[in-house]
Amino acid sequence: MAQIAPPSKVKRVTDNDRYVVPNTRTGGWDIVKAGHRRATGHAKTMKEAITHARRAVRKDGGGELRIVNRAGKLTESNTIAPPKRRAA
């Protein structure tokens, strides 16, 4: 029987997490929200896709940004902090 990690050790996917993945059909890079199939955005270059994904994660209150290379391997994972609140 396989051992399962205790709940505190398991990384939970939040609703704000985004993946930057290559689009093999049309070229370029897609931004996909965690748990969804359809892309929420598309960019010609990986750099543009990362910029757009960071902005989306920050706008939604922070989360993880994960970057997948053309071979399908996770190459980078960044925690994006929520935006700073302005003083009233």
PDB file with one MODEL, atoms N, CA, C and O in Angstrom:
MODEL        1
ATOM      1  N   MET A   1       0.839  -1.177   0.000  1.00  0.00           N
ATOM      2  CA  MET A   1       0.000   0.000   0.000  1.00  0.00           C
ATOM      3  C   MET A   1       0.892   1.252   0.000  1.00  0.00           C
ATOM      4  O   MET A   1       1.844   1.342   0.775  1.00  0.00           O
ATOM      5  N   ALA A   2       0.580   2.193  -0.860  1.00  0.00           N
ATOM      6  CA  ALA A   2       1.388   3.404  -0.987  1.00  0.00           C
ATOM      7  C   ALA A   2       1.152   4.335   0.197  1.00  0.00           C
ATOM      8  O   ALA A   2       0.043   4.424   0.724  1.00  0.00           O
ATOM      9  N   GLN A   3       2.199   5.017   0.598  1.00  0.00           N
ATOM     10  CA  GLN A   3       2.075   5.980   1.691  1.00  0.00           C
ATOM     11  C   GLN A   3       1.651   7.323   1.127  1.00  0.00           C
ATOM     12  O   GLN A   3       2.155   7.768   0.096  1.00  0.00           O
ATOM     13  N   ILE A   4       0.732   7.954   1.808  1.00  0.00           N
ATOM     14  CA  ILE A   4       0.244   9.260   1.397  1.00  0.00           C
ATOM     15  C   ILE A   4       0.779  10.292   2.381  1.00  0.00           C
ATOM     16  O   ILE A   4       0.741  10.088   3.594  1.00  0.00           O
ATOM     17  N   ALA A   5       1.276  11.396   1.847  1.00  0.00           N
ATOM     18  CA  ALA A   5       1.822  12.456   2.698  1.00  0.00           C
ATOM     19  C   ALA A   5       0.713  13.073   3.537  1.00  0.00           C
ATOM     20  O   ALA A   5      -0.426  13.167   3.081  1.00  0.00           O
ATOM     21  N   PRO A   6       1.031  13.494   4.756  1.00  0.00           N
ATOM     22  CA  PRO A   6       0.024  14.162   5.579  1.00  0.00           C
ATOM     23  C   PRO A   6      -0.469  15.425   4.886  1.00  0.00           C
ATOM     24  O   PRO A   6       0.277  16.036   4.120  1.00  0.00           O
ATOM     25  N   PRO A   7      -1.721  15.832   5.141  1.00  0.00           N
ATOM     26  CA  PRO A   7      -2.297  16.987   4.443  1.00  0.00           C
ATOM     27  C   PRO A   7      -1.451  18.250   4.501  1.00  0.00           C
ATOM     28  O   PRO A   7      -1.451  19.022   3.542  1.00  0.00           O
ATOM     29  N   SER A   8      -0.728  18.488   5.594  1.00  0.00           N
ATOM     30  CA  SER A   8       0.075  19.707   5.707  1.00  0.00           C
ATOM     31  C   SER A   8       1.271  19.695   4.758  1.00  0.00           C
ATOM     32  O   SER A   8       1.819  20.755   4.453  1.00  0.00           O
ATOM     33  N   LYS A   9       1.687  18.522   4.287  1.00  0.00           N
ATOM     34  CA  LYS A   9       2.847  18.410   3.410  1.00  0.00           C
ATOM     35  C   LYS A   9       2.479  18.445   1.935  1.00  0.00           C
ATOM     36  O   LYS A   9       3.360  18.568   1.084  1.00  0.00           O
ATOM     37  N   VAL A  10       1.200  18.340   1.619  1.00  0.00           N
ATOM     38  CA  VAL A  10       0.748  18.300   0.227  1.00  0.00           C
ATOM     39  C   VAL A  10       0.531  19.721  -0.275  1.00  0.00           C
ATOM     40  O   VAL A  10      -0.169  20.512   0.358  1.00  0.00           O
ATOM     41  N   LYS A  11       1.140  20.042  -1.424  1.00  0.00           N
ATOM     42  CA  LYS A  11       0.961  21.366  -2.034  1.00  0.00           C
ATOM     43  C   LYS A  11      -0.395  21.412  -2.707  1.00  0.00           C
ATOM     44  O   LYS A  11      -0.678  20.616  -3.601  1.00  0.00           O
ATOM     45  N   ARG A  12      -1.218  22.326  -2.287  1.00  0.00           N
ATOM     46  CA  ARG A  12      -2.547  22.463  -2.874  1.00  0.00           C
ATOM     47  C   ARG A  12      -2.498  23.441  -4.032  1.00  0.00           C
ATOM     48  O   ARG A  12      -1.816  24.464  -3.981  1.00  0.00           O
ATOM     49  N   VAL A  13      -3.232  23.104  -5.070  1.00  0.00           N
ATOM     50  CA  VAL A  13      -3.345  23.996  -6.221  1.00  0.00           C
ATOM     51  C   VAL A  13      -4.426  25.009  -5.888  1.00  0.00           C
ATOM     52  O   VAL A  13      -5.560  24.642  -5.581  1.00  0.00           O
ATOM     53  N   THR A  14      -4.071  26.279  -5.949  1.00  0.00           N
ATOM     54  CA  THR A  14      -5.071  27.310  -5.689  1.00  0.00           C
ATOM     55  C   THR A  14      -5.741  27.702  -6.993  1.00  0.00           C
ATOM     56  O   THR A  14      -5.255  27.392  -8.081  1.00  0.00           O
ATOM     57  N   ASP A  15      -6.848  28.380  -6.865  1.00  0.00           N
ATOM     58  CA  ASP A  15      -7.612  28.792  -8.036  1.00  0.00           C
ATOM     59  C   ASP A  15      -6.870  29.853  -8.836  1.00  0.00           C
ATOM     60  O   ASP A  15      -7.223  30.111  -9.987  1.00  0.00           O
ATOM     61  N   ASN A  16      -5.850  30.472  -8.251  1.00  0.00           N
ATOM     62  CA  ASN A  16      -5.129  31.547  -8.919  1.00  0.00           C
ATOM     63  C   ASN A  16      -3.879  31.078  -9.648  1.00  0.00           C
ATOM     64  O   ASN A  16      -3.223  31.883 -10.309  1.00  0.00           O
ATOM     65  N   ASP A  17      -3.535  29.816  -9.549  1.00  0.00           N
ATOM     66  CA  ASP A  17      -2.313  29.327 -10.187  1.00  0.00           C
ATOM     67  C   ASP A  17      -2.447  29.337 -11.705  1.00  0.00           C
ATOM     68  O   ASP A  17      -3.516  29.059 -12.250  1.00  0.00           O
ATOM     69  N   ARG A  18      -1.341  29.662 -12.382  1.00  0.00           N
ATOM     70  CA  ARG A  18      -1.320  29.676 -13.847  1.00  0.00           C
ATOM     71  C   ARG A  18      -0.126  28.876 -14.346  1.00  0.00           C
ATOM     72  O   ARG A  18       0.911  28.801 -13.688  1.00  0.00           O
ATOM     73  N   TYR A  19      -0.291  28.286 -15.510  1.00  0.00           N
ATOM     74  CA  TYR A  19       0.778  27.558 -16.188  1.00  0.00           C
ATOM     75  C   TYR A  19       1.058  28.246 -17.516  1.00  0.00           C
ATOM     76  O   TYR A  19       0.132  28.631 -18.230  1.00  0.00           O
ATOM     77  N   VAL A  20       2.330  28.399 -17.844  1.00  0.00           N
ATOM     78  CA  VAL A  20       2.742  28.877 -19.168  1.00  0.00           C
ATOM     79  C   VAL A  20       3.220  27.633 -19.902  1.00  0.00           C
ATOM     80  O   VAL A  20       4.212  27.015 -19.515  1.00  0.00           O
ATOM     81  N   VAL A  21       2.501  27.267 -20.975  1.00  0.00           N
ATOM     82  CA  VAL A  21       2.779  26.033 -21.698  1.00  0.00           C
ATOM     83  C   VAL A  21       2.896  26.316 -23.191  1.00  0.00           C
ATOM     84  O   VAL A  21       2.248  27.232 -23.697  1.00  0.00           O
ATOM     85  N   PRO A  22       3.715  25.541 -23.904  1.00  0.00           N
ATOM     86  CA  PRO A  22       3.820  25.739 -25.348  1.00  0.00           C
ATOM     87  C   PRO A  22       2.546  25.289 -26.042  1.00  0.00           C
ATOM     88  O   PRO A  22       1.915  24.315 -25.631  1.00  0.00           O
ATOM     89  N   ASN A  23       2.173  26.004 -27.096  1.00  0.00           N
ATOM     90  CA  ASN A  23       1.021  25.629 -27.912  1.00  0.00           C
ATOM     91  C   ASN A  23       1.564  24.930 -29.152  1.00  0.00           C
ATOM     92  O   ASN A  23       2.141  25.574 -30.028  1.00  0.00           O
ATOM     93  N   THR A  24       1.382  23.628 -29.227  1.00  0.00           N
ATOM     94  CA  THR A  24       1.962  22.856 -30.331  1.00  0.00           C
ATOM     95  C   THR A  24       1.165  22.981 -31.621  1.00  0.00           C
ATOM     96  O   THR A  24       1.706  22.725 -32.696  1.00  0.00           O
ATOM     97  N   ARG A  25      -0.095  23.365 -31.545  1.00  0.00           N
ATOM     98  CA  ARG A  25      -0.921  23.468 -32.758  1.00  0.00           C
ATOM     99  C   ARG A  25      -0.697  24.764 -33.525  1.00  0.00           C
ATOM    100  O   ARG A  25      -0.532  24.752 -34.745  1.00  0.00           O
ATOM    101  N   THR A  26      -0.692  25.879 -32.804  1.00  0.00           N
ATOM    102  CA  THR A  26      -0.589  27.165 -33.494  1.00  0.00           C
ATOM    103  C   THR A  26       0.740  27.865 -33.261  1.00  0.00           C
ATOM    104  O   THR A  26       0.999  28.917 -33.847  1.00  0.00           O
ATOM    105  N   GLY A  27       1.586  27.293 -32.409  1.00  0.00           N
ATOM    106  CA  GLY A  27       2.843  27.943 -32.070  1.00  0.00           C
ATOM    107  C   GLY A  27       2.637  28.946 -30.953  1.00  0.00           C
ATOM    108  O   GLY A  27       1.500  29.254 -30.594  1.00  0.00           O
ATOM    109  N   GLY A  28       3.691  29.442 -30.417  1.00  0.00           N
ATOM    110  CA  GLY A  28       3.606  30.401 -29.329  1.00  0.00           C
ATOM    111  C   GLY A  28       3.391  29.712 -27.998  1.00  0.00           C
ATOM    112  O   GLY A  28       3.654  28.519 -27.848  1.00  0.00           O
ATOM    113  N   TRP A  29       2.905  30.487 -27.029  1.00  0.00           N
ATOM    114  CA  TRP A  29       2.768  30.012 -25.648  1.00  0.00           C
ATOM    115  C   TRP A  29       1.398  30.370 -25.106  1.00  0.00           C
ATOM    116  O   TRP A  29       0.895  31.470 -25.335  1.00  0.00           O
ATOM    117  N   ASP A  30       0.795  29.429 -24.384  1.00  0.00           N
ATOM    118  CA  ASP A  30      -0.518  29.636 -23.780  1.00  0.00           C
ATOM    119  C   ASP A  30      -0.389  29.838 -22.280  1.00  0.00           C
ATOM    120  O   ASP A  30       0.543  29.343 -21.645  1.00  0.00           O
ATOM    121  N   ILE A  31      -1.341  30.575 -21.728  1.00  0.00           N
ATOM    122  CA  ILE A  31      -1.465  30.758 -20.291  1.00  0.00           C
ATOM    123  C   ILE A  31      -2.723  29.997 -19.898  1.00  0.00           C
ATOM    124  O   ILE A  31      -3.820  30.305 -20.363  1.00  0.00           O
ATOM    125  N   VAL A  32      -2.550  28.991 -19.028  1.00  0.00           N
ATOM    126  CA  VAL A  32      -3.666  28.131 -18.647  1.00  0.00           C
ATOM    127  C   VAL A  32      -3.852  28.211 -17.137  1.00  0.00           C
ATOM    128  O   VAL A  32      -2.903  28.046 -16.371  1.00  0.00           O
ATOM    129  N   LYS A  33      -5.081  28.465 -16.728  1.00  0.00           N
ATOM    130  CA  LYS A  33      -5.412  28.505 -15.306  1.00  0.00           C
ATOM    131  C   LYS A  33      -5.449  27.078 -14.775  1.00  0.00           C
ATOM    132  O   LYS A  33      -5.940  26.174 -15.452  1.00  0.00           O
ATOM    133  N   ALA A  34      -4.936  26.872 -13.573  1.00  0.00           N
ATOM    134  CA  ALA A  34      -4.884  25.538 -12.969  1.00  0.00           C
ATOM    135  C   ALA A  34      -6.281  24.928 -12.912  1.00  0.00           C
ATOM    136  O   ALA A  34      -7.242  25.585 -12.511  1.00  0.00           O
ATOM    137  N   GLY A  35      -6.381  23.663 -13.317  1.00  0.00           N
ATOM    138  CA  GLY A  35      -7.647  22.954 -13.289  1.00  0.00           C
ATOM    139  C   GLY A  35      -8.530  23.193 -14.495  1.00  0.00           C
ATOM    140  O   GLY A  35      -9.645  22.674 -14.552  1.00  0.00           O
ATOM    141  N   HIS A  36      -8.057  23.966 -15.459  1.00  0.00           N
ATOM    142  CA  HIS A  36      -8.844  24.271 -16.653  1.00  0.00           C
ATOM    143  C   HIS A  36      -8.150  23.710 -17.891  1.00  0.00           C
ATOM    144  O   HIS A  36      -6.939  23.488 -17.883  1.00  0.00           O
ATOM    145  N   ARG A  37      -8.910  23.486 -18.942  1.00  0.00           N
ATOM    146  CA  ARG A  37      -8.347  22.966 -20.191  1.00  0.00           C
ATOM    147  C   ARG A  37      -8.027  24.070 -21.189  1.00  0.00           C
ATOM    148  O   ARG A  37      -6.997  24.029 -21.862  1.00  0.00           O
ATOM    149  N   ARG A  38      -8.908  25.050 -21.282  1.00  0.00           N
ATOM    150  CA  ARG A  38      -8.730  26.110 -22.268  1.00  0.00           C
ATOM    151  C   ARG A  38      -7.746  27.162 -21.776  1.00  0.00           C
ATOM    152  O   ARG A  38      -7.640  27.440 -20.582  1.00  0.00           O
ATOM    153  N   ALA A  39      -7.041  27.731 -22.724  1.00  0.00           N
ATOM    154  CA  ALA A  39      -6.079  28.789 -22.389  1.00  0.00           C
ATOM    155  C   ALA A  39      -6.822  30.079 -22.065  1.00  0.00           C
ATOM    156  O   ALA A  39      -7.825  30.412 -22.696  1.00  0.00           O
ATOM    157  N   THR A  40      -6.312  30.795 -21.072  1.00  0.00           N
ATOM    158  CA  THR A  40      -6.888  32.096 -20.742  1.00  0.00           C
ATOM    159  C   THR A  40      -6.179  33.212 -21.503  1.00  0.00           C
ATOM    160  O   THR A  40      -6.645  34.351 -21.522  1.00  0.00           O
ATOM    161  N   GLY A  41      -5.050  32.882 -22.130  1.00  0.00           N
ATOM    162  CA  GLY A  41      -4.307  33.865 -22.906  1.00  0.00           C
ATOM    163  C   GLY A  41      -3.306  33.182 -23.814  1.00  0.00           C
ATOM    164  O   GLY A  41      -2.990  32.007 -23.625  1.00  0.00           O
ATOM    165  N   HIS A  42      -2.808  33.906 -24.791  1.00  0.00           N
ATOM    166  CA  HIS A  42      -1.830  33.380 -25.736  1.00  0.00           C
ATOM    167  C   HIS A  42      -0.834  34.483 -26.063  1.00  0.00           C
ATOM    168  O   HIS A  42      -1.201  35.655 -26.151  1.00  0.00           O
ATOM    169  N   ALA A  43       0.427  34.104 -26.244  1.00  0.00           N
ATOM    170  CA  ALA A  43       1.472  35.062 -26.620  1.00  0.00           C
ATOM    171  C   ALA A  43       2.417  34.405 -27.612  1.00  0.00           C
ATOM    172  O   ALA A  43       2.547  33.182 -27.651  1.00  0.00           O
ATOM    173  N   LYS A  44       3.072  35.231 -28.409  1.00  0.00           N
ATOM    174  CA  LYS A  44       4.015  34.700 -29.402  1.00  0.00           C
ATOM    175  C   LYS A  44       5.280  34.168 -28.752  1.00  0.00           C
ATOM    176  O   LYS A  44       5.842  33.172 -29.207  1.00  0.00           O
ATOM    177  N   THR A  45       5.736  34.832 -27.683  1.00  0.00           N
ATOM    178  CA  THR A  45       6.986  34.412 -27.048  1.00  0.00           C
ATOM    179  C   THR A  45       6.727  33.985 -25.600  1.00  0.00           C
ATOM    180  O   THR A  45       5.734  34.368 -24.981  1.00  0.00           O
ATOM    181  N   MET A  46       7.650  33.187 -25.093  1.00  0.00           N
ATOM    182  CA  MET A  46       7.551  32.737 -23.708  1.00  0.00           C
ATOM    183  C   MET A  46       7.632  33.925 -22.750  1.00  0.00           C
ATOM    184  O   MET A  46       6.912  33.972 -21.752  1.00  0.00           O
ATOM    185  N   LYS A  47       8.491  34.865 -23.048  1.00  0.00           N
ATOM    186  CA  LYS A  47       8.670  36.038 -22.192  1.00  0.00           C
ATOM    187  C   LYS A  47       7.368  36.838 -22.072  1.00  0.00           C
ATOM    188  O   LYS A  47       6.998  37.262 -20.977  1.00  0.00           O
ATOM    189  N   GLU A  48       6.673  37.043 -23.200  1.00  0.00           N
ATOM    190  CA  GLU A  48       5.398  37.760 -23.173  1.00  0.00           C
ATOM    191  C   GLU A  48       4.356  36.996 -22.357  1.00  0.00           C
ATOM    192  O   GLU A  48       3.603  37.591 -21.586  1.00  0.00           O
ATOM    193  N   ALA A  49       4.320  35.675 -22.532  1.00  0.00           N
ATOM    194  CA  ALA A  49       3.356  34.846 -21.810  1.00  0.00           C
ATOM    195  C   ALA A  49       3.599  34.909 -20.305  1.00  0.00           C
ATOM    196  O   ALA A  49       2.648  34.977 -19.526  1.00  0.00           O
ATOM    197  N   ILE A  50       4.858  34.888 -19.892  1.00  0.00           N
ATOM    198  CA  ILE A  50       5.194  34.968 -18.473  1.00  0.00           C
ATOM    199  C   ILE A  50       4.754  36.310 -17.897  1.00  0.00           C
ATOM    200  O   ILE A  50       4.216  36.366 -16.791  1.00  0.00           O
ATOM    201  N   THR A  51       4.981  37.380 -18.636  1.00  0.00           N
ATOM    202  CA  THR A  51       4.578  38.713 -18.186  1.00  0.00           C
ATOM    203  C   THR A  51       3.065  38.782 -17.995  1.00  0.00           C
ATOM    204  O   THR A  51       2.589  39.281 -16.975  1.00  0.00           O
ATOM    205  N   HIS A  52       2.310  38.285 -18.970  1.00  0.00           N
ATOM    206  CA  HIS A  52       0.843  38.305 -18.882  1.00  0.00           C
ATOM    207  C   HIS A  52       0.349  37.416 -17.742  1.00  0.00           C
ATOM    208  O   HIS A  52      -0.584  37.782 -17.027  1.00  0.00           O
ATOM    209  N   ALA A  53       0.971  36.252 -17.572  1.00  0.00           N
ATOM    210  CA  ALA A  53       0.557  35.323 -16.512  1.00  0.00           C
ATOM    211  C   ALA A  53       0.828  35.918 -15.132  1.00  0.00           C
ATOM    212  O   ALA A  53      -0.007  35.799 -14.235  1.00  0.00           O
ATOM    213  N   ARG A  54       1.994  36.562 -14.950  1.00  0.00           N
ATOM    214  CA  ARG A  54       2.306  37.218 -13.676  1.00  0.00           C
ATOM    215  C   ARG A  54       1.248  38.264 -13.337  1.00  0.00           C
ATOM    216  O   ARG A  54       0.771  38.337 -12.204  1.00  0.00           O
ATOM    217  N   ARG A  55       0.894  39.061 -14.320  1.00  0.00           N
ATOM    218  CA  ARG A  55      -0.102  40.115 -14.128  1.00  0.00           C
ATOM    219  C   ARG A  55      -1.447  39.511 -13.718  1.00  0.00           C
ATOM    220  O   ARG A  55      -2.115  40.032 -12.825  1.00  0.00           O
ATOM    221  N   ALA A  56      -1.842  38.420 -14.366  1.00  0.00           N
ATOM    222  CA  ALA A  56      -3.124  37.772 -14.063  1.00  0.00           C
ATOM    223  C   ALA A  56      -3.133  37.186 -12.655  1.00  0.00           C
ATOM    224  O   ALA A  56      -4.122  37.324 -11.935  1.00  0.00           O
ATOM    225  N   VAL A  57      -2.049  36.538 -12.259  1.00  0.00           N
ATOM    226  CA  VAL A  57      -1.966  35.943 -10.916  1.00  0.00           C
ATOM    227  C   VAL A  57      -1.996  37.034  -9.856  1.00  0.00           C
ATOM    228  O   VAL A  57      -2.710  36.909  -8.860  1.00  0.00           O
ATOM    229  N   ARG A  58      -1.239  38.088 -10.055  1.00  0.00           N
ATOM    230  CA  ARG A  58      -1.204  39.190  -9.087  1.00  0.00           C
ATOM    231  C   ARG A  58      -2.581  39.842  -8.972  1.00  0.00           C
ATOM    232  O   ARG A  58      -3.032  40.149  -7.869  1.00  0.00           O
ATOM    233  N   LYS A  59      -3.248  40.054 -10.106  1.00  0.00           N
ATOM    234  CA  LYS A  59      -4.572  40.678 -10.121  1.00  0.00           C
ATOM    235  C   LYS A  59      -5.595  39.824  -9.367  1.00  0.00           C
ATOM    236  O   LYS A  59      -6.493  40.361  -8.718  1.00  0.00           O
ATOM    237  N   ASP A  60      -5.460  38.498  -9.451  1.00  0.00           N
ATOM    238  CA  ASP A  60      -6.396  37.590  -8.789  1.00  0.00           C
ATOM    239  C   ASP A  60      -6.041  37.315  -7.334  1.00  0.00           C
ATOM    240  O   ASP A  60      -6.670  36.462  -6.707  1.00  0.00           O
ATOM    241  N   GLY A  61      -5.059  38.007  -6.781  1.00  0.00           N
ATOM    242  CA  GLY A  61      -4.763  37.875  -5.370  1.00  0.00           C
ATOM    243  C   GLY A  61      -3.550  37.042  -5.035  1.00  0.00           C
ATOM    244  O   GLY A  61      -3.389  36.625  -3.888  1.00  0.00           O
ATOM    245  N   GLY A  62      -2.690  36.787  -6.007  1.00  0.00           N
ATOM    246  CA  GLY A  62      -1.471  36.027  -5.749  1.00  0.00           C
ATOM    247  C   GLY A  62      -1.672  34.542  -5.965  1.00  0.00           C
ATOM    248  O   GLY A  62      -2.802  34.053  -5.984  1.00  0.00           O
ATOM    249  N   GLY A  63      -0.564  33.823  -6.127  1.00  0.00           N
ATOM    250  CA  GLY A  63      -0.617  32.384  -6.365  1.00  0.00           C
ATOM    251  C   GLY A  63       0.697  31.908  -6.950  1.00  0.00           C
ATOM    252  O   GLY A  63       1.731  32.553  -6.779  1.00  0.00           O
ATOM    253  N   GLU A  64       0.658  30.782  -7.639  1.00  0.00           N
ATOM    254  CA  GLU A  64       1.853  30.195  -8.236  1.00  0.00           C
ATOM    255  C   GLU A  64       1.838  30.377  -9.749  1.00  0.00           C
ATOM    256  O   GLU A  64       0.788  30.301 -10.388  1.00  0.00           O
ATOM    257  N   LEU A  65       3.014  30.618 -10.305  1.00  0.00           N
ATOM    258  CA  LEU A  65       3.209  30.660 -11.748  1.00  0.00           C
ATOM    259  C   LEU A  65       4.175  29.546 -12.096  1.00  0.00           C
ATOM    260  O   LEU A  65       5.316  29.541 -11.633  1.00  0.00           O
ATOM    261  N   ARG A  66       3.726  28.603 -12.908  1.00  0.00           N
ATOM    262  CA  ARG A  66       4.555  27.453 -13.272  1.00  0.00           C
ATOM    263  C   ARG A  66       4.822  27.492 -14.767  1.00  0.00           C
ATOM    264  O   ARG A  66       3.913  27.715 -15.566  1.00  0.00           O
ATOM    265  N   ILE A  67       6.085  27.273 -15.138  1.00  0.00           N
ATOM    266  CA  ILE A  67       6.497  27.351 -16.540  1.00  0.00           C
ATOM    267  C   ILE A  67       6.918  25.964 -16.999  1.00  0.00           C
ATOM    268  O   ILE A  67       7.746  25.307 -16.367  1.00  0.00           O
ATOM    269  N   VAL A  68       6.327  25.528 -18.120  1.00  0.00           N
ATOM    270  CA  VAL A  68       6.587  24.213 -18.689  1.00  0.00           C
ATOM    271  C   VAL A  68       7.336  24.411 -19.998  1.00  0.00           C
ATOM    272  O   VAL A  68       6.938  25.236 -20.821  1.00  0.00           O
ATOM    273  N   ASN A  69       8.431  23.652 -20.203  1.00  0.00           N
ATOM    274  CA  ASN A  69       9.209  23.811 -21.436  1.00  0.00           C
ATOM    275  C   ASN A  69       8.589  23.017 -22.587  1.00  0.00           C
ATOM    276  O   ASN A  69       7.578  22.340 -22.401  1.00  0.00           O
ATOM    277  N   ARG A  70       9.186  23.099 -23.763  1.00  0.00           N
ATOM    278  CA  ARG A  70       8.639  22.428 -24.944  1.00  0.00           C
ATOM    279  C   ARG A  70       8.649  20.904 -24.823  1.00  0.00           C
ATOM    280  O   ARG A  70       7.899  20.226 -25.527  1.00  0.00           O
ATOM    281  N   ALA A  71       9.482  20.362 -23.947  1.00  0.00           N
ATOM    282  CA  ALA A  71       9.535  18.916 -23.731  1.00  0.00           C
ATOM    283  C   ALA A  71       8.451  18.461 -22.745  1.00  0.00           C
ATOM    284  O   ALA A  71       8.302  17.264 -22.503  1.00  0.00           O
ATOM    285  N   GLY A  72       7.701  19.400 -22.181  1.00  0.00           N
ATOM    286  CA  GLY A  72       6.638  19.067 -21.261  1.00  0.00           C
ATOM    287  C   GLY A  72       7.063  18.968 -19.812  1.00  0.00           C
ATOM    288  O   GLY A  72       6.291  18.507 -18.971  1.00  0.00           O
ATOM    289  N   LYS A  73       8.279  19.394 -19.506  1.00  0.00           N
ATOM    290  CA  LYS A  73       8.792  19.329 -18.129  1.00  0.00           C
ATOM    291  C   LYS A  73       8.626  20.678 -17.442  1.00  0.00           C
ATOM    292  O   LYS A  73       8.819  21.731 -18.049  1.00  0.00           O
ATOM    293  N   LEU A  74       8.267  20.624 -16.172  1.00  0.00           N
ATOM    294  CA  LEU A  74       8.164  21.831 -15.362  1.00  0.00           C
ATOM    295  C   LEU A  74       9.569  22.365 -15.126  1.00  0.00           C
ATOM    296  O   LEU A  74      10.409  21.673 -14.550  1.00  0.00           O
ATOM    297  N   THR A  75       9.830  23.596 -15.570  1.00  0.00           N
ATOM    298  CA  THR A  75      11.171  24.140 -15.460  1.00  0.00           C
ATOM    299  C   THR A  75      11.300  25.193 -14.370  1.00  0.00           C
ATOM    300  O   THR A  75      12.394  25.432 -13.857  1.00  0.00           O
ATOM    301  N   GLU A  76      10.186  25.821 -14.017  1.00  0.00           N
ATOM    302  CA  GLU A  76      10.257  26.916 -13.056  1.00  0.00           C
ATOM    303  C   GLU A  76       8.912  27.064 -12.358  1.00  0.00           C
ATOM    304  O   GLU A  76       7.861  26.828 -12.954  1.00  0.00           O
ATOM    305  N   SER A  77       8.957  27.454 -11.098  1.00  0.00           N
ATOM    306  CA  SER A  77       7.743  27.721 -10.337  1.00  0.00           C
ATOM    307  C   SER A  77       8.006  28.931  -9.463  1.00  0.00           C
ATOM    308  O   SER A  77       8.953  28.943  -8.677  1.00  0.00           O
ATOM    309  N   ASN A  78       7.173  29.946  -9.598  1.00  0.00           N
ATOM    310  CA  ASN A  78       7.360  31.186  -8.850  1.00  0.00           C
ATOM    311  C   ASN A  78       6.106  31.502  -8.051  1.00  0.00           C
ATOM    312  O   ASN A  78       4.989  31.333  -8.539  1.00  0.00           O
ATOM    313  N   THR A  79       6.297  31.960  -6.822  1.00  0.00           N
ATOM    314  CA  THR A  79       5.183  32.424  -6.010  1.00  0.00           C
ATOM    315  C   THR A  79       5.017  33.911  -6.268  1.00  0.00           C
ATOM    316  O   THR A  79       5.962  34.687  -6.133  1.00  0.00           O
ATOM    317  N   ILE A  80       3.802  34.298  -6.642  1.00  0.00           N
ATOM    318  CA  ILE A  80       3.508  35.695  -6.927  1.00  0.00           C
ATOM    319  C   ILE A  80       2.677  36.234  -5.756  1.00  0.00           C
ATOM    320  O   ILE A  80       1.622  35.692  -5.424  1.00  0.00           O
ATOM    321  N   ALA A  81       3.167  37.294  -5.149  1.00  0.00           N
ATOM    322  CA  ALA A  81       2.475  37.895  -4.003  1.00  0.00           C
ATOM    323  C   ALA A  81       1.259  38.680  -4.477  1.00  0.00           C
ATOM    324  O   ALA A  81       1.244  39.172  -5.606  1.00  0.00           O
ATOM    325  N   PRO A  82       0.244  38.804  -3.633  1.00  0.00           N
ATOM    326  CA  PRO A  82      -0.894  39.634  -3.995  1.00  0.00           C
ATOM    327  C   PRO A  82      -0.475  41.096  -4.077  1.00  0.00           C
ATOM    328  O   PRO A  82       0.545  41.477  -3.502  1.00  0.00           O
ATOM    329  N   PRO A  83      -1.239  41.916  -4.775  1.00  0.00           N
ATOM    330  CA  PRO A  83      -0.866  43.338  -4.881  1.00  0.00           C
ATOM    331  C   PRO A  83      -0.922  44.011  -3.516  1.00  0.00           C
ATOM    332  O   PRO A  83      -1.713  43.639  -2.649  1.00  0.00           O
ATOM    333  N   LYS A  84      -0.063  45.008  -3.349  1.00  0.00           N
ATOM    334  CA  LYS A  84      -0.060  45.756  -2.092  1.00  0.00           C
ATOM    335  C   LYS A  84      -1.258  46.674  -2.053  1.00  0.00           C
ATOM    336  O   LYS A  84      -1.615  47.309  -3.045  1.00  0.00           O
ATOM    337  N   ARG A  85      -1.869  46.731  -0.889  1.00  0.00           N
ATOM    338  CA  ARG A  85      -3.041  47.598  -0.736  1.00  0.00           C
ATOM    339  C   ARG A  85      -2.580  49.032  -0.478  1.00  0.00           C
ATOM    340  O   ARG A  85      -1.599  49.276   0.225  1.00  0.00           O
ATOM    341  N   ARG A  86      -3.301  49.947  -1.054  1.00  0.00           N
ATOM    342  CA  ARG A  86      -2.978  51.362  -0.846  1.00  0.00           C
ATOM    343  C   ARG A  86      -3.587  51.846   0.454  1.00  0.00           C
ATOM    344  O   ARG A  86      -4.687  51.439   0.827  1.00  0.00           O
ATOM    345  N   ALA A  87      -2.875  52.706   1.134  1.00  0.00           N
ATOM    346  CA  ALA A  87      -3.389  53.284   2.374  1.00  0.00           C
ATOM    347  C   ALA A  87      -4.499  54.256   2.043  1.00  0.00           C
ATOM    348  O   ALA A  87      -4.414  55.000   1.066  1.00  0.00           O
ATOM    349  N   ALA A  88      -5.530  54.251   2.848  1.00  0.00           N
ATOM    350  CA  ALA A  88      -6.682  55.121   2.592  1.00  0.00           C
ATOM    351  C   ALA A  88      -6.422  56.546   2.992  1.00  0.00           C
ATOM    352  O   ALA A  88      -7.296  57.399   2.839  1.00  0.00           O
TER     353      ALA A  88
ENDMDL
END
